[in-house]
Amino acid sequence: MNRNIKPSCSICAWRGTCNKKFSIKDPSKCIDFSLDVTIVLPDDEDDKKEKDKPEK
């Protein structure tokens, strides 16, 4: 999983019932943010390179 994901209301698991939705200036500081596991995000480029390396 990509660990460099910037928290955002659009990918938060609580976006359906959140009272702060889209009202805070910096969503990265939201203490309620949880990544929605149903959303498929692209893999990190570094992860892809490590997976493609042949094992010794």
Helices and strands as residue ranges (DSSP letters): G 9-11, G 27-29, H 45-52
